[in-house]
């Protein structure tokens, strides 16, 4: 679906044709920047003006190129998801917020200014918009019309994360941009895994010092900075990277690892095959070291999907991994603690899963009492009930009601119907990329059975990751993906 803009005059053309207007705008911008820089140096720390100058140059580069803007978004999601400005304005915006606002803003301005660029909405766009509107209604409902500042700010980040779906649709328009977007995702996931593995390999004192150093960027400096199984510092450490929470870290890695694994046997991978193998291996290993059973389960589900649908040689990899695991566990005694933890989790004998059961019972009770639109994003409206549950599906049920949950499930079902129908009709390169997107989304949905991070206003980077990847999937099935090298359109799915 597209909205044509050919009848509108170009904003860029207007500035080109009116030199006086262009000069006045440039002088006004320079004056404003000078005032802001002078005020920051006069009334703030001495380094603030220089930091603002560097940030301004980076922001200008992002605004000049939507490709760099998308790269900045993916970098913030995977490498500094909780990074924020080291000073307060009225609120403290995160790097991800700023990157998303810049990307969405420049994408909108380009559509308005360039007549040849159409506004892309996607066949899935109506369902996504309806679901997002329902979350906005839930925000107002849960707060009685007046959400507090923290909830409002967290919801704004969540809202921007979902808007990345349309941002990707209107930024990624050519085959070259598709390849580049996938490269940014895979490289970001590989770097995140390497950071996680590096911190895990260090002794606790060194890792703790490095993570505390991020405190100036909004990261926690006290409490559970490092994480351990069952919060026992004498027990097994969990890989955490720069994601604050090991479960969300594992969930993000599972999605990107699944997307990467689909490229291992592609005829034309977006990166060298040896790099893909190293990236997928490091992400899989780091996912395992997070000790997140949900993330590991999601990765297994995605791998089985790829083996069934696309690449039967994956069964050899799965079989070899199973053999190595069995030998390591029963022959060498390696990984006994993890196997015991998985077994205890399946049987709901450990503390974490017993707490999950209590959360599930509480969530089901909330859904039973408020089945239509839920209780919103505020606290529970009745004593004895507590919002918050480790499952995106139950979380949606209690937050936005069964209407919102069914709408989300319908959106995901529509995504797989549209993309599966497109697979036989698109070329091999895009089919390999699309399978990776499907596997990544499936990994996220499987993770969501036991974790809530893909629907949590406090983890907006996970929300942005899911909806951004869904946007890439809908770009892949378009019939007007431009092949720049051939200067023509590639026929595909309608």
C-alpha positions as CSV (number, residue, x, y, z in Angstrom):
1,X,0.0,0.0,0.0
2,X,1.4,3.5,-0.9
3,X,0.4,7.1,-0.6
4,X,1.6,9.0,-3.6
5,X,3.2,12.4,-3.1
6,X,3.8,13.4,-6.7
7,X,1.4,16.3,-6.7
8,X,3.1,18.1,-3.8
9,X,5.9,20.7,-4.3
10,X,9.3,19.7,-3.0
11,X,10.4,21.4,0.2
12,X,14.0,20.9,-0.9
13,X,13.2,22.5,-4.3
14,X,11.6,25.4,-2.5
15,X,14.8,26.1,-0.6
16,X,16.9,25.7,-3.7
17,X,14.8,28.2,-5.6
18,X,14.7,30.8,-2.9
19,X,18.3,31.8,-1.9
20,X,17.1,34.4,0.7
21,X,15.0,31.8,2.5
22,X,17.9,29.4,2.5
23,X,20.3,32.1,3.9
24,X,17.9,33.1,6.6
25,X,17.3,29.5,7.6
26,X,21.1,28.8,7.8
27,X,21.9,31.9,9.8
28,X,19.0,31.2,12.2
29,X,20.3,27.6,12.7
30,X,23.9,28.9,13.3
31,X,22.6,31.5,15.8
32,X,20.6,28.9,17.7
33,X,23.4,26.4,17.9
34,X,25.8,29.2,19.1
35,X,23.4,30.3,21.8
36,X,22.9,26.7,23.0
37,X,26.6,26.0,23.0
38,X,27.4,29.2,24.9
39,X,24.7,28.5,27.4
40,X,25.9,25.0,28.0
41,X,29.5,26.1,28.7
42,X,28.4,29.0,30.9
43,X,25.9,27.3,33.0
44,X,27.0,23.6,32.8
45,X,30.2,21.6,33.0
46,X,33.0,22.8,30.8
47,X,32.9,19.7,28.7
48,X,29.2,19.9,27.9
49,X,29.7,22.3,24.9
50,X,32.3,20.1,23.3
51,X,30.1,17.0,23.9
52,X,27.2,18.8,22.3
53,X,29.4,19.7,19.3
54,X,30.4,16.1,18.8
55,X,26.8,14.9,19.3
56,X,25.7,17.6,16.8
57,X,28.2,16.4,14.2
58,X,27.1,12.8,14.7
59,X,23.4,13.9,14.5
60,X,24.1,15.8,11.3
61,X,25.7,12.7,9.8
62,X,22.6,10.6,10.8
63,X,20.3,13.2,9.4
64,X,22.2,13.3,6.1
65,X,21.9,9.5,5.7
66,X,19.0,7.4,6.7
67,X,21.3,4.4,6.3
68,X,23.5,5.7,9.1
69,X,20.4,6.5,11.1
70,X,19.2,2.9,10.9
71,X,22.7,1.8,11.8
72,X,22.6,4.1,14.9
73,X,19.3,2.6,15.9
74,X,20.5,-1.0,15.7
75,X,23.8,-0.1,17.5
76,X,21.8,1.5,20.3
77,X,19.5,-1.5,20.5
78,X,22.2,-4.1,20.7
79,X,25.2,-2.4,22.2
80,X,23.9,0.4,24.5
81,X,20.2,-0.3,25.0
82,X,20.0,1.7,28.3
83,X,22.6,4.3,27.4
84,X,21.4,7.9,28.1
85,X,22.7,11.4,27.9
86,X,25.0,12.1,30.9
87,X,22.9,15.2,31.9
88,X,19.2,16.0,32.3
89,X,17.2,18.3,30.1
90,X,13.6,18.0,31.3
91,X,13.9,14.2,31.0
92,X,16.9,12.1,30.3
93,X,16.5,10.8,26.8
94,X,18.3,7.6,25.9
95,X,20.5,7.2,22.9
96,X,17.9,4.9,21.4
97,X,15.2,7.5,21.8
98,X,17.3,10.1,20.1
99,X,18.3,7.8,17.3
100,X,14.7,6.7,16.7
101,X,13.4,10.3,16.7
102,X,16.1,11.3,14.2
103,X,15.5,8.4,12.0
104,X,11.7,8.7,12.0
105,X,11.9,12.5,11.6
106,X,14.2,12.5,8.6
107,X,12.2,9.6,7.0
108,X,9.1,11.7,7.3
109,X,10.8,14.9,6.0
110,X,12.1,13.0,3.0
111,X,8.7,11.7,2.1
112,X,7.3,15.3,2.4
113,X,10.2,16.9,0.6
114,X,10.9,14.5,-2.3
115,X,7.9,13.9,-4.6
116,X,9.4,10.6,-5.9
117,X,9.3,9.0,-2.5
118,X,5.9,7.5,-1.6
119,X,4.7,6.9,2.0
120,X,4.8,3.1,2.6
121,X,2.4,1.6,5.0
122,X,2.4,-2.2,4.2
123,X,-0.5,-4.7,4.2
124,X,0.3,-5.3,7.9
125,X,0.3,-1.6,8.8
126,X,-3.4,-1.5,9.6
127,X,-3.2,-4.3,12.2
128,X,-0.1,-2.8,13.7
129,X,-1.7,0.7,14.0
130,X,-4.8,-0.8,15.6
131,X,-2.7,-2.7,18.1
132,X,-0.6,0.4,18.9
133,X,-3.7,2.5,19.3
134,X,-5.0,0.0,21.8
135,X,-1.8,0.2,23.9
136,X,-2.3,4.0,23.9
137,X,-5.9,3.5,25.2
138,X,-4.4,1.1,27.9
139,X,-2.0,3.8,29.0
140,X,-4.8,6.3,29.6
141,X,-7.0,3.6,31.1
142,X,-4.4,2.4,33.6
143,X,-3.5,5.8,34.8
144,X,-7.1,7.2,35.0
145,X,-6.2,9.7,32.3
146,X,-3.1,11.1,34.1
147,X,-0.1,8.8,33.8
148,X,2.9,9.7,36.0
149,X,6.1,11.0,34.3
150,X,8.0,7.8,34.5
151,X,5.2,5.7,33.0
152,X,4.6,8.3,30.3
153,X,8.3,8.4,29.4
154,X,8.6,4.6,29.3
155,X,5.5,4.4,27.1
156,X,6.9,7.0,24.7
157,X,10.0,4.9,24.3
158,X,7.8,1.8,23.7
159,X,5.7,3.8,21.2
160,X,8.8,4.9,19.3
161,X,10.0,1.3,19.3
162,X,6.8,0.1,17.5
163,X,7.0,3.1,15.1
164,X,10.3,1.6,13.9
165,X,8.2,-0.8,11.9
166,X,7.1,2.1,9.6
167,X,10.5,3.7,9.8
168,X,12.2,0.7,8.3
169,X,9.5,0.5,5.6
170,X,10.2,4.0,4.5
171,X,14.0,4.0,4.9
172,X,14.9,0.6,3.4
173,X,13.8,0.9,-0.3
174,X,16.6,-0.7,-2.3
175,X,18.3,-4.1,-2.4
176,X,21.5,-2.5,-1.3
177,X,19.8,-0.9,1.7
178,X,18.3,-4.3,2.6
179,X,21.7,-5.9,2.6
180,X,23.2,-3.1,4.6
181,X,20.4,-3.2,7.2
182,X,21.0,-7.0,7.6
183,X,24.7,-6.4,8.0
184,X,24.2,-3.8,10.7
185,X,21.9,-6.2,12.6
186,X,24.3,-9.2,12.3
187,X,27.4,-7.1,13.1
188,X,25.6,-5.5,16.1
189,X,24.6,-9.0,17.4
190,X,28.2,-10.3,17.0
191,X,29.7,-7.3,18.8
192,X,27.1,-7.6,21.6
193,X,28.0,-11.3,22.0
194,X,31.7,-10.6,22.0
195,X,31.2,-7.9,24.7
196,X,29.1,-10.4,26.7
197,X,31.8,-13.2,26.3
198,X,34.5,-10.7,27.2
199,X,32.8,-9.6,30.4
200,X,32.0,-13.2,31.3
201,X,35.7,-14.2,30.9
202,X,36.9,-11.5,33.2
203,X,37.0,-11.9,36.9
204,X,34.0,-10.5,38.7
205,X,35.9,-7.4,40.1
206,X,37.2,-6.3,36.7
207,X,33.8,-6.9,35.0
208,X,32.0,-5.0,37.8
209,X,34.3,-2.0,37.4
210,X,33.7,-1.9,33.6
211,X,29.9,-2.1,34.0
212,X,29.9,0.5,36.8
213,X,31.9,2.9,34.5
214,X,28.7,3.0,32.4
215,X,26.9,4.6,35.3
216,X,27.5,8.1,33.7
217,X,25.4,6.9,30.8
218,X,22.5,5.9,33.0
219,X,23.5,2.3,33.8
220,X,23.0,0.9,37.3
221,X,26.0,1.3,39.7
222,X,24.7,-0.5,42.7
223,X,22.7,-3.7,43.4
224,X,22.6,-6.5,40.9
225,X,25.1,-5.1,38.3
226,X,26.4,-8.6,37.7
227,X,23.9,-11.4,37.7
228,X,24.1,-15.0,39.0
229,X,21.8,-17.9,38.9
230,X,19.2,-17.5,41.7
231,X,21.0,-14.3,42.7
232,X,23.7,-16.3,44.5
233,X,27.1,-14.5,44.1
234,X,28.8,-17.8,45.0
235,X,26.9,-19.7,42.2
236,X,27.0,-19.6,38.4
237,X,27.6,-16.3,36.8
238,X,25.3,-15.3,33.9
239,X,26.5,-13.5,30.7
240,X,24.9,-10.0,30.7
241,X,26.8,-7.8,28.2
242,X,25.6,-4.2,28.4
243,X,21.9,-5.3,28.6
244,X,21.4,-5.0,32.4
245,X,19.3,-8.2,32.4
246,X,20.6,-11.6,31.2
247,X,17.2,-12.8,30.1
248,X,16.6,-9.8,27.8
249,X,20.2,-10.1,26.5
250,X,19.6,-13.8,25.7
251,X,16.3,-13.0,24.0
252,X,17.9,-10.4,21.7
253,X,20.8,-12.7,20.8
254,X,18.4,-15.5,20.0
255,X,16.6,-13.4,17.5
256,X,19.7,-12.1,15.7
257,X,21.4,-15.5,15.9
258,X,18.4,-17.1,14.1
259,X,18.6,-14.4,11.4
260,X,22.3,-15.0,11.0
261,X,22.0,-18.8,10.9
262,X,19.7,-18.5,7.8
263,X,22.6,-16.9,5.9
264,X,25.1,-19.7,6.5
265,X,23.8,-21.6,3.4
266,X,22.6,-18.7,1.3
267,X,24.0,-18.5,-2.2
268,X,24.8,-14.8,-1.7
269,X,25.2,-14.1,2.0
270,X,25.3,-10.4,3.0
271,X,28.7,-10.9,4.8
272,X,31.5,-13.5,4.2
273,X,30.4,-16.9,5.2
274,X,33.3,-17.4,7.7
275,X,32.1,-14.2,9.5
276,X,28.5,-15.5,9.5
277,X,29.7,-18.8,11.1
278,X,31.8,-17.0,13.7
279,X,29.0,-14.5,14.5
280,X,26.3,-17.3,14.8
281,X,28.6,-19.4,17.0
282,X,29.5,-16.5,19.3
283,X,25.9,-15.5,19.7
284,X,24.7,-19.1,20.3
285,X,27.5,-19.6,22.9
286,X,26.7,-16.3,24.6
287,X,22.9,-17.2,24.6
288,X,23.8,-20.4,26.4
289,X,25.9,-18.5,29.0
290,X,23.1,-16.1,29.8
291,X,21.5,-19.2,31.5
292,X,18.2,-18.0,30.0
293,X,16.1,-21.1,29.4
294,X,13.6,-19.1,27.4
295,X,16.2,-17.6,25.1
296,X,17.8,-21.0,24.5
297,X,14.4,-22.5,23.8
298,X,13.6,-19.8,21.3
299,X,16.9,-20.4,19.5
300,X,16.2,-24.1,19.3
301,X,12.7,-23.5,17.9
302,X,14.2,-21.1,15.3
303,X,16.9,-23.6,14.3
304,X,14.4,-26.5,13.9
305,X,12.2,-24.2,11.8
306,X,15.1,-23.5,9.5
307,X,16.0,-27.2,9.3
308,X,12.4,-28.2,8.4
309,X,11.6,-25.4,6.0
310,X,14.9,-24.6,4.3
311,X,18.1,-26.3,5.0
312,X,18.2,-30.0,5.8
313,X,21.9,-30.0,6.4
314,X,21.1,-28.2,9.6
315,X,20.0,-31.5,11.0
316,X,23.6,-32.7,10.8
317,X,24.6,-29.6,12.9
318,X,21.8,-30.2,15.4
319,X,22.8,-33.9,15.6
320,X,26.5,-33.1,16.1
321,X,25.7,-30.5,18.8
322,X,23.5,-33.0,20.6
323,X,26.3,-35.6,20.5
324,X,28.9,-33.2,21.7
325,X,26.5,-32.0,24.5
326,X,25.8,-35.6,25.6
327,X,29.5,-36.5,25.7
328,X,30.3,-33.3,27.6
329,X,27.6,-33.8,30.1
330,X,27.7,-37.6,30.7
331,X,31.3,-38.3,29.7
332,X,33.2,-35.2,31.1
333,X,30.7,-33.9,33.6
334,X,30.7,-30.4,31.9
335,X,27.4,-28.5,32.2
336,X,25.9,-30.6,34.9
337,X,24.6,-27.5,36.7
338,X,22.9,-26.2,33.6
339,X,21.2,-29.5,32.8
340,X,20.0,-29.7,36.4
341,X,18.7,-26.2,36.1
342,X,16.9,-26.9,32.9
343,X,15.4,-30.1,34.4
344,X,14.3,-28.3,37.5
345,X,12.7,-25.6,35.3
346,X,10.8,-28.1,33.2
347,X,9.5,-29.7,36.4
348,X,8.8,-26.2,38.0
349,X,10.9,-27.2,41.0
350,X,13.3,-24.2,41.1
351,X,12.6,-20.8,42.7
352,X,12.4,-18.9,39.5
353,X,9.8,-21.1,37.9
354,X,7.8,-21.3,41.1
355,X,7.6,-17.5,41.0
356,X,6.6,-17.8,37.4
357,X,3.7,-20.0,38.3
358,X,2.6,-17.5,41.0
359,X,2.8,-14.8,38.3
360,X,0.8,-16.8,35.9
361,X,-2.0,-17.5,38.4
362,X,-2.1,-13.8,39.3
363,X,-2.2,-12.8,35.6
364,X,-5.0,-15.2,34.8
365,X,-7.0,-13.8,37.7
366,X,-6.5,-10.2,36.4
367,X,-7.5,-11.3,32.9
368,X,-10.6,-13.1,34.3
369,X,-11.7,-9.9,36.1
370,X,-10.8,-7.5,33.3
371,X,-11.0,-9.5,30.1
372,X,-11.8,-6.9,27.5
373,X,-9.3,-4.1,27.7
374,X,-7.2,-5.2,30.7
375,X,-5.9,-2.9,33.5
376,X,-3.6,-0.7,31.4
377,X,0.0,0.1,32.1
378,X,-0.5,1.3,35.7
379,X,-0.6,-0.8,38.8
380,X,-3.3,-3.4,39.6
381,X,-6.6,-1.7,40.4
382,X,-7.4,-4.1,43.3
383,X,-5.5,-5.1,46.4
384,X,-4.1,-8.6,46.2
385,X,-3.4,-8.4,42.5
386,X,0.0,-7.5,41.1
387,X,0.8,-6.6,37.4
388,X,3.9,-8.0,35.8
389,X,4.3,-11.5,34.5
390,X,7.1,-13.4,32.6
391,X,5.2,-14.0,29.4
392,X,4.4,-11.5,26.7
393,X,1.0,-13.2,26.0
394,X,-0.2,-13.1,29.6
395,X,1.3,-9.6,30.0
396,X,-0.8,-8.4,27.0
397,X,-3.8,-10.1,28.3
398,X,-3.6,-8.3,31.6
399,X,-2.4,-5.0,30.2
400,X,-4.4,-4.5,27.0
401,X,-7.0,-7.3,27.5
402,X,-8.0,-10.2,25.3
403,X,-8.8,-7.8,22.5
404,X,-5.2,-6.6,22.4
405,X,-3.8,-10.1,22.7
406,X,-5.9,-11.5,19.9
407,X,-5.0,-8.5,17.7
408,X,-1.3,-9.2,18.4
409,X,-1.7,-12.9,17.6
410,X,-3.6,-12.0,14.4
411,X,-0.9,-9.6,13.4
412,X,1.8,-12.2,13.8
413,X,-0.3,-14.8,12.0
414,X,-0.8,-12.3,9.1
415,X,2.9,-11.7,9.0
416,X,3.7,-15.4,8.5
417,X,0.9,-15.8,6.0
418,X,2.1,-12.9,3.9
419,X,5.8,-13.9,4.0
420,X,5.2,-17.6,3.5
421,X,3.1,-16.9,0.4
422,X,5.9,-14.6,-0.9
423,X,8.7,-17.1,-0.6
424,X,8.0,-19.1,-3.8
425,X,7.7,-15.8,-5.8
426,X,10.8,-13.8,-4.8
427,X,14.4,-14.4,-5.8
428,X,16.7,-16.7,-3.9
429,X,18.7,-13.9,-2.2
430,X,15.6,-12.2,-0.7
431,X,14.1,-15.6,0.1
432,X,17.2,-16.5,2.3
433,X,16.9,-13.1,4.0
434,X,13.2,-13.5,4.5
435,X,13.7,-17.0,6.1
436,X,16.1,-15.4,8.5
437,X,13.5,-12.8,9.5
438,X,10.9,-15.5,9.9
439,X,13.2,-17.5,12.1
440,X,14.1,-14.5,14.2
441,X,10.5,-13.5,14.7
442,X,9.6,-17.1,15.6
443,X,12.5,-17.1,18.1
444,X,11.1,-14.0,19.7
445,X,7.6,-15.4,19.9
446,X,8.9,-18.6,21.5
447,X,11.0,-16.6,24.0
448,X,7.8,-14.7,24.8
449,X,6.2,-17.8,26.2
450,X,8.4,-17.5,29.3
451,X,9.6,-13.9,29.2
452,X,8.0,-10.5,28.9
453,X,10.7,-8.3,27.4
454,X,9.3,-8.0,23.9
455,X,6.2,-6.4,25.5
456,X,7.6,-4.3,28.3
457,X,7.6,-0.5,28.3
458,X,10.8,-0.6,30.4
459,X,12.7,-2.6,27.7
460,X,11.9,-0.5,24.7
461,X,15.0,-1.7,22.9
462,X,13.5,-5.2,22.7
463,X,10.2,-3.8,21.4
464,X,12.1,-1.8,18.7
465,X,14.2,-4.9,17.8
466,X,11.0,-7.1,17.2
467,X,9.1,-4.5,15.2
468,X,12.1,-3.3,13.3
469,X,12.8,-6.9,12.1
470,X,9.1,-7.3,11.2
471,X,9.4,-4.1,9.1
472,X,12.4,-5.7,7.3
473,X,10.3,-8.7,6.6
474,X,7.6,-6.6,5.0
475,X,10.2,-4.8,2.9
476,X,11.4,-8.1,1.6
477,X,8.0,-9.1,0.2
478,X,7.4,-5.8,-1.7
479,X,7.3,-5.9,-5.5
480,X,9.3,-2.7,-5.9
481,X,12.6,-3.4,-4.2
482,X,15.0,-1.5,-6.4
483,X,18.1,-3.4,-7.7
484,X,20.4,-0.5,-8.0
485,X,23.1,-2.4,-9.8
486,X,20.7,-3.2,-12.6
487,X,18.7,0.0,-12.4
488,X,15.4,-1.8,-12.5
489,X,12.7,-3.2,-10.2
490,X,12.7,-6.8,-9.1
491,X,9.4,-8.6,-9.4
492,X,8.2,-10.2,-6.2
493,X,5.2,-10.7,-4.1
494,X,2.4,-8.1,-4.2
